[in-house]
Amino acid sequence: MRKKVTIFLIVTITIINIIAGSLIFLDVQLMETPETTITIDILEINSDEIIIQTTIDVFNPNGFGIITKNLELITTDTSGNNVAHMLMDGGDIPPNENKTFISDTMIDFDGHHPEVLTTKITGIIGAHLGIIQKTIPLNIIIVTDVEDIIRDTVLPIIHIQVDFGEITQEQINITGVVEAYNPNTFDIYLDKILINVETETGKNVGSLTLEDSILSAKSTVKINSSGSLLIEALNAEMLTINISATANAKIADFNKSLPFYAEIKINVPDIGTLLSSDSPFDMILRGDFKLSIDGLTAEMTLEINNPNKIVLEAKDVIVSLYEVNNDIKQLIGECKLNEGVIEKENMTTLKGKTVIPYSRLITPKDGNIIPEGILMMIRGNVTVQGLNQSIWIGFGGYQNLHPFR
């Protein structure tokens, strides 16, 4: 009797296994593929590493539960070197439900610049059928273009302040402070920096030298520079400073070359601001008046002391002569002084001569032909040879003519 029971049990179990196996095969064949969405987000990029977050979102569309386990992600560079490795626990996903698996990892390129990253996701996915599980391997490969990861790199923001210094016959010494802000989360190295200065016609009129610099992430650096401009730069309407350099961004321990160019426009300085302010021009105007047959002869002498280390030119210097009565002045003559070179750090004399007719000197108020005095007003321009810019000069003086009355 016991033997018959044993045989019955064996046969029963065998039949159950056959039926269960058939059902498993049937259900697996009918199992819909889970909807799997994989997202790779960049949490942080700095000079040493990239921190990425991988999200695997799985939806089970079947009427029975499925299981995921042993999820493993391995990222390799172009040369096949492993740059990232992470494991996910996985878990059960009930029928018609969704489950999300998230993991963060760090990528260090160890000085190499890969063109692409290949992420291989492996694991096991299967079905719950009562007390029995049927699993199949999971194998997904994702290829990521590294340029897509770093395409949001922003070039440094550049400002420059230029100060104009000593002026000579040939050039103007200049100094500058370049302020560069790096808005990125990684360092940028600048070398082979060139700063050229051009006129609006594109002519190069000067340059500045600048030391190589490191722009730390999210920080500002000030870089001192010095150079010179050709004197003819003062003839321009506008000057353009062109800054170019070799820029290298250190991203996740590899160097990425970036195009770097900046263009900044500055106003042309007034030549008057470049000349010595500590020792301004000293000018003395003298008038030597004599009676002649034709009228009152006026010999004018202008003495100009030039404290600058540059030779200047005087142009269109005119002395206007006024008769003044009761605070009312009346023009009675003009005297143009000779144009001439104003020597550097020396005294220069300009002279001119004119004759004022007696008919212009009659003063009906007191019956005198010769006025009591003459107001002398001078105006003119001082410039550097070859320049369009000039310094306007103007002042006045009073000459008493009492000896002639």
C-alpha positions in Angstrom: 0.0 0.0 0.0 2.8 2.4 0.9 4.5 1.6 -2.4 1.4 2.6 -4.3 1.1 5.9 -2.5 4.7 6.7 -3.2 4.3 5.9 -6.9 1.1 8.1 -7.0 2.9 11.0 -5.4 5.8 10.8 -7.9 3.5 10.6 -10.8 1.4 13.6 -9.5 4.5 15.7 -8.9 5.8 14.9 -12.4 2.5 15.9 -14.0 2.5 19.1 -12.0 6.0 19.9 -13.1 5.1 19.2 -16.7 2.0 21.4 -16.5 3.9 24.2 -14.6 6.8 24.1 -17.1 4.3 24.3 -20.0 2.6 27.2 -18.3 5.9 29.0 -17.6 6.9 28.6 -21.2 3.5 29.8 -22.4 3.5 32.8 -20.1 7.1 33.8 -20.9 6.2 33.6 -24.6 3.2 35.8 -23.9 5.1 38.2 -21.6 5.2 41.8 -22.8 8.6 43.5 -22.8 8.9 45.9 -19.9 9.0 49.6 -20.9 12.5 50.7 -19.9 13.6 54.4 -19.9 17.3 55.2 -19.1 18.3 58.7 -18.4 21.8 60.0 -17.8 22.0 63.4 -16.2 25.1 65.4 -15.3 25.0 66.5 -11.7 28.3 68.3 -11.7 31.4 69.0 -13.9 34.6 70.2 -12.3 38.3 70.0 -13.1 38.8 66.6 -11.5 35.6 64.6 -12.3 32.2 64.5 -13.8 29.4 63.3 -11.5 26.6 61.7 -13.4 23.2 60.3 -12.3 21.8 57.3 -14.1 18.0 56.7 -13.7 16.5 53.4 -14.9 12.7 53.6 -15.1 10.9 50.3 -15.6 7.2 49.8 -16.2 5.7 46.3 -16.0 2.7 46.0 -18.5 2.1 42.4 -17.7 -0.6 40.8 -15.5 2.0 39.2 -13.3 5.0 40.5 -11.4 8.5 40.7 -12.8 11.8 41.0 -11.1 15.0 42.9 -11.9 18.3 42.1 -10.2 22.1 42.4 -10.4 21.9 45.6 -12.4 25.4 46.7 -13.3 26.6 49.7 -15.3 30.1 49.9 -16.7 31.3 53.0 -18.7 34.3 52.8 -20.9 36.2 55.4 -22.9 37.2 55.3 -26.6 40.3 53.2 -25.7 38.2 50.7 -23.7 39.4 51.8 -20.3 36.8 51.7 -17.5 36.0 55.2 -16.3 32.9 54.4 -14.2 31.3 51.4 -12.5 28.2 51.1 -10.4 25.8 48.5 -9.1 22.0 48.8 -8.6 20.0 46.4 -6.3 17.0 46.0 -8.5 13.8 44.6 -7.1 10.3 43.3 -7.7 7.9 45.2 -9.9 4.2 44.3 -9.4 1.8 43.9 -12.4 1.1 47.2 -14.2 3.3 49.2 -12.0 6.4 51.3 -12.4 9.7 51.2 -10.4 12.7 53.6 -10.7 16.3 52.7 -9.9 18.8 55.6 -9.4 22.5 55.6 -8.9 25.2 58.3 -8.9 28.8 57.8 -10.0 32.0 59.8 -10.7 33.9 59.7 -13.9 37.6 60.5 -14.0 39.2 60.5 -17.5 42.8 60.3 -16.0 44.2 62.8 -18.5 42.7 61.3 -21.6 40.1 63.0 -23.8 37.6 60.4 -25.0 35.5 61.2 -28.0 32.7 58.9 -26.8 31.6 57.1 -23.7 30.1 53.6 -23.9 27.8 52.6 -21.0 26.9 48.9 -20.8 24.0 48.0 -18.6 23.6 44.3 -17.7 21.4 42.4 -15.3 18.6 39.9 -15.0 14.9 40.5 -15.7 12.2 37.8 -15.3 8.7 36.8 -14.4 7.0 35.7 -11.1 4.8 32.6 -11.7 3.7 31.4 -8.4 6.7 30.0 -6.5 8.7 29.7 -9.8 10.7 32.5 -11.5 11.7 32.6 -15.1 14.5 35.0 -15.9 16.3 36.3 -19.0 19.6 38.4 -19.2 19.4 42.1 -19.7 22.0 43.8 -21.9 21.8 47.4 -23.0 24.5 49.6 -24.5 24.3 53.4 -24.6 26.9 55.5 -26.5 27.3 59.1 -25.4 29.2 61.8 -27.3 31.6 63.6 -24.8 31.2 66.8 -26.7 27.5 66.8 -25.9 28.4 66.6 -22.2 30.7 69.7 -22.3 29.0 71.7 -25.1 27.6 74.1 -22.5 31.1 75.4 -21.7 31.1 79.2 -21.5 34.1 81.3 -22.5 35.5 83.7 -19.8 34.0 87.1 -19.6 36.6 89.8 -20.2 36.9 93.4 -19.2 39.9 95.6 -19.6 40.9 99.0 -18.2 43.6 100.9 -20.1 45.6 103.8 -18.6 47.7 106.0 -20.9 51.0 107.0 -19.6 54.1 109.0 -20.8 53.9 110.3 -24.3 57.0 110.6 -26.5 57.5 111.7 -30.1 56.9 108.1 -31.4 54.7 106.4 -28.9 52.4 106.4 -25.8 53.2 104.0 -23.0 50.1 102.2 -21.8 49.2 99.9 -18.9 46.1 97.8 -18.5 44.3 95.6 -16.0 42.4 92.6 -17.6 39.6 91.3 -15.5 38.5 87.8 -16.5 35.6 85.9 -14.9 35.3 82.1 -15.4 31.6 81.2 -15.1 32.2 77.5 -15.5 32.6 74.9 -12.7 36.0 73.9 -13.9 39.3 75.7 -14.3 40.5 77.3 -17.6 44.1 78.0 -18.4 45.1 80.9 -20.7 48.5 81.0 -22.4 50.0 82.6 -25.5 47.9 85.6 -24.8 48.1 88.3 -27.5 46.6 91.8 -27.1 46.6 94.0 -30.2 45.2 97.5 -30.6 43.7 98.5 -34.0 42.1 101.6 -35.4 38.7 101.6 -37.1 40.5 101.0 -40.4 42.1 97.8 -39.1 45.6 99.2 -38.7 47.6 97.7 -35.9 48.9 100.6 -33.7 50.1 98.8 -30.6 50.1 95.8 -28.3 50.2 94.8 -24.7 51.9 91.8 -23.1 50.1 89.6 -20.6 51.2 86.8 -18.4 49.8 83.3 -18.6 46.9 82.8 -16.2 44.7 80.3 -14.4 41.1 81.1 -14.2 39.7 79.1 -11.3 36.1 77.9 -11.5 33.4 80.5 -10.7 36.0 83.1 -9.9 37.5 86.4 -11.2 41.2 87.1 -11.7 42.9 90.4 -12.5 45.9 90.4 -14.8 48.3 93.3 -15.2 49.6 94.2 -18.6 51.8 96.8 -20.2 52.7 98.0 -23.7 52.7 100.9 -26.1 50.8 102.6 -28.9 52.1 104.4 -31.9 51.6 108.2 -31.6 49.4 108.0 -34.7 46.8 106.1 -32.7 45.6 109.5 -31.5 44.3 110.2 -35.0 41.8 107.3 -34.8 38.1 107.8 -34.0 38.0 104.6 -32.0 40.4 102.0 -30.8 39.7 98.3 -30.7 41.5 95.9 -28.3 41.7 92.4 -29.6 42.5 89.7 -27.1 43.3 86.1 -28.3 44.8 83.2 -26.4 45.1 79.5 -26.2 42.5 78.4 -23.7 42.4 75.0 -22.2 39.6 73.8 -19.9 40.5 71.1 -17.4 37.4 68.9 -17.3 37.3 65.7 -15.3 41.1 65.5 -15.4 41.5 66.0 -19.2 42.3 69.1 -21.2 39.8 70.5 -23.7 41.0 73.2 -26.1 38.6 76.1 -26.5 38.6 79.0 -29.0 39.2 82.2 -27.2 38.8 85.7 -28.6 37.5 89.0 -27.1 37.1 92.4 -28.7 36.8 95.6 -26.6 36.4 99.1 -27.9 37.9 102.1 -26.1 37.8 105.8 -26.7 40.8 107.6 -28.1 42.3 109.8 -25.3 42.5 113.6 -25.6 46.1 114.6 -26.2 45.7 117.3 -23.6 45.3 114.5 -20.9 48.5 112.9 -22.0 50.7 115.9 -21.5 52.2 116.9 -18.2 49.6 117.9 -15.7 52.2 118.6 -12.9 53.8 121.3 -15.0 51.3 122.9 -17.3 52.3 125.3 -20.1 53.5 128.7 -18.9 52.8 131.4 -21.4 53.6 135.1 -21.4 52.2 137.6 -23.9 53.9 140.9 -24.5 52.9 143.8 -26.7 55.3 146.4 -28.0 53.3 149.4 -29.3 54.8 152.2 -31.4 53.3 155.2 -33.3 53.9 155.2 -37.0 52.6 157.1 -40.0 50.0 154.4 -40.8 48.8 153.9 -37.3 49.7 152.2 -34.1 52.2 149.4 -34.8 51.8 146.4 -32.5 54.6 143.8 -32.2 53.4 140.8 -30.3 55.6 138.3 -28.5 54.4 135.0 -27.0 56.7 133.0 -24.8 55.7 129.3 -24.3 57.4 127.1 -21.8 57.0 123.4 -22.7 57.5 121.1 -19.7 56.9 117.9 -21.7 59.4 115.5 -23.1 57.9 115.9 -26.6 58.3 118.5 -29.3 55.0 120.3 -30.2 53.8 122.6 -32.9 51.9 125.9 -32.6 49.3 126.6 -35.3 46.9 129.3 -36.1 47.9 131.5 -33.1 46.1 134.8 -33.3 46.1 137.8 -31.0 42.9 139.8 -31.0 43.3 143.4 -29.9 40.4 145.2 -28.2 39.8 148.8 -27.1 37.8 148.7 -23.8 35.6 151.5 -22.6 33.2 151.2 -19.6 33.5 147.4 -19.7 32.6 147.3 -23.4 35.2 145.9 -25.7 35.5 146.7 -29.4 37.8 144.7 -31.7 40.3 147.1 -33.3 42.8 144.6 -34.9 44.2 141.1 -35.1 47.8 139.9 -35.2 48.7 136.4 -36.5 51.8 134.9 -34.9 54.3 132.9 -36.8 53.8 129.1 -36.6 56.7 127.3 -35.1 58.1 124.3 -33.2 57.8 124.3 -29.5 60.9 122.6 -28.2 60.6 120.0 -25.5 61.4 121.1 -21.9 62.4 124.6 -23.2 61.1 128.1 -23.8 59.9 129.0 -27.3 59.1 132.4 -28.6 56.4 133.2 -31.3 56.2 136.6 -32.8 53.9 138.6 -35.0 53.3 142.2 -36.2 50.3 144.3 -37.2 49.3 147.9 -37.7 46.1 149.4 -36.3 44.9 152.4 -38.3 44.3 155.6 -36.4 40.7 155.6 -37.7 40.0 152.6 -35.5 41.5 154.1 -32.5 39.4 157.3 -32.2 37.5 157.4 -28.9 34.9 160.2 -29.2 34.2 159.9 -25.5 37.3 161.7 -24.3 38.6 163.1 -27.6 41.8 161.0 -27.5 43.0 159.2 -30.6 44.9 156.6 -28.6 43.0 154.6 -26.1 44.2 154.3 -22.6 44.9 150.6 -22.9 44.4 147.6 -25.1 43.0 144.2 -24.1 44.9 141.4 -25.8 43.2 138.0 -26.2 45.1 135.1 -27.7 43.9 131.8 -29.1 45.5 129.0 -31.1 46.3 125.3 -31.2 49.2 123.2 -30.0 49.7 119.7 -31.4 52.2 117.0 -32.0 53.6 116.8 -35.5 51.6 114.5 -37.7 48.5 114.5 -35.5 45.0 115.7 -36.2 44.3 116.3 -32.5 45.4 119.6 -30.9 45.2 121.5 -27.6 43.4 124.8 -27.7 45.1 127.6 -25.9 43.5 130.9 -25.0 44.1 133.6 -22.4 44.2 137.4 -22.3 46.2 140.3 -21.0 45.9 144.1 -20.7 48.5 146.6 -22.1 48.4 150.1 -20.8 49.0 152.8 -23.5 49.3 155.7 -21.1 52.7 156.9 -22.5 51.1 157.7 -25.9 48.4 160.0 -24.4 
